[in-house]
Amino acid sequence: MVEKEVSRARTTRMSGTERREQLVTVGRRVFAEKGFDMTTVEEIAARAKVSKPIVYEHFGGKEGLYAVVVDREVSTLLSDLENSLKDQRSHPRVLMERAALAFLSYIDENEDGFRILVRDSPVSHAVGTFSSLLTDVAQRVEEILATQLRLHRYPPRDATLYAQMLVGMVAYTGQWWLETRRPAKEVVAARMVNLSWYGLSALQKKPSLRENGSS
């Protein structure tokens, strides 16, 4: 009985801001483990050792809590990627290396957050998805590629397509690496850049398919 009273006393000492942060932390973990559909307000409240009304008071339900969690993860990852690409004076290959390593470092340091981002979002949460984040990153990469294509007399209109390909490769590889964690992220980043950079350096200006493998 005394332990229960002490636990309740500790619970009431949290400020509104502290309680909100606690619920975000707990919700982040549960969403990562079970996904949005299988997560319940009851479990979030139980793990946070609060009553269900407390969760509803702060977020209006699990949808509101999920939106806060996802938006924070999107902001963190997008900020990391934008910082890796901001120095336009750097060589394009160096920028690619920084971006690839920044993406893998985010996964390494924010496993729960990345698991949440790559899951399918509920229909009611239309913004702040992994897909929209990749679109933002692809636009930044497109700007860099367009400049490089012009310098080498390639059609700059192809920058959009190549940017989507590069970002897609990094994103999919990141999901694979999340589960394997081998080799080291620095090795994975180097391999991705090696494939993409030397592929880009040998681009044909007007590529075409070779039917039946004929030259």
Residue, then its C-alpha position, 0 to 999 in steps of 0.5 A: m500500500v505504501e509503495k502504491e502511494v509513493s508511486r502515485a506521489r511520484t507521478t503527480r510531481m511531473s509537470g505538464t511538459e515532463r508528462r508530455e515528454q514521458l508519453v512521447t517517449v513511451g509512445r515512440r517505443v510502443f509504436a516501434e514495437k507494434g505499429f500504429d494499428m496494434t498500439t492502444v491507448e491502454e498500453i501506452a497509459a499502462r507503460a507510462k503508469v498513468s490513467k487513459p484520460i491523461v493520454y487523451e488530455h495531452f494528445g486527444g488519443k493515439e493519433g495525436l501522439y503518433a503525429v507528434v512522434v512522427d513529426r519529431e522523427v521527420s524533423t530530426l532526420l531531415s535536419d541531419l540530411e540537410n546539414s550533410l548537404k549544405d556545404q555546396r563548395s564541397h565536391p559532389r562525391v563528398l556530399m553524397e558520402r556525407a548524406a549516406l553516412a548521415f542517413l545510416s547514423y540516424i538509423d543507428e542512433n534512432e532505431d525506434g524512430f526509423r522503424i516508425l517512419v518506414r511503417d505505413s502511416p494511418v490515412s488520417h496522418a497525411v503529412g510528415t511521412f517517410s515518403s514525404l521526407l524522401t521527396d524533400v531530400a530528393q529535391r535537394v539532391e536534384e539541385i546538386l545533380a542539375t548543377q553537375l549535369r550542366l557542367h558536364r553538358y548533360p540534360p539537366r532535366d534528367a536530374t529529377l529522375y537520377a535524384q529519385m534513383l539515388v535517394g531510393m537506393v539509400a533508403y532501401t539499403g538503410q532499411w536492410w541495414l537496420e536489420t543486419r547491422r553488418p558491415a559497419k555503416e561507414v563501409v555501407a556508405a562507402r559502397m553505396v557512394n562507390l556504386s552511385w558515383y562511378g555509375l554517374s561518372a560514366l553516364q551516357k547522354k542518351p541511354s537506351l536498352r539493348e534488346n536481347g543483350s545485343s550491342 
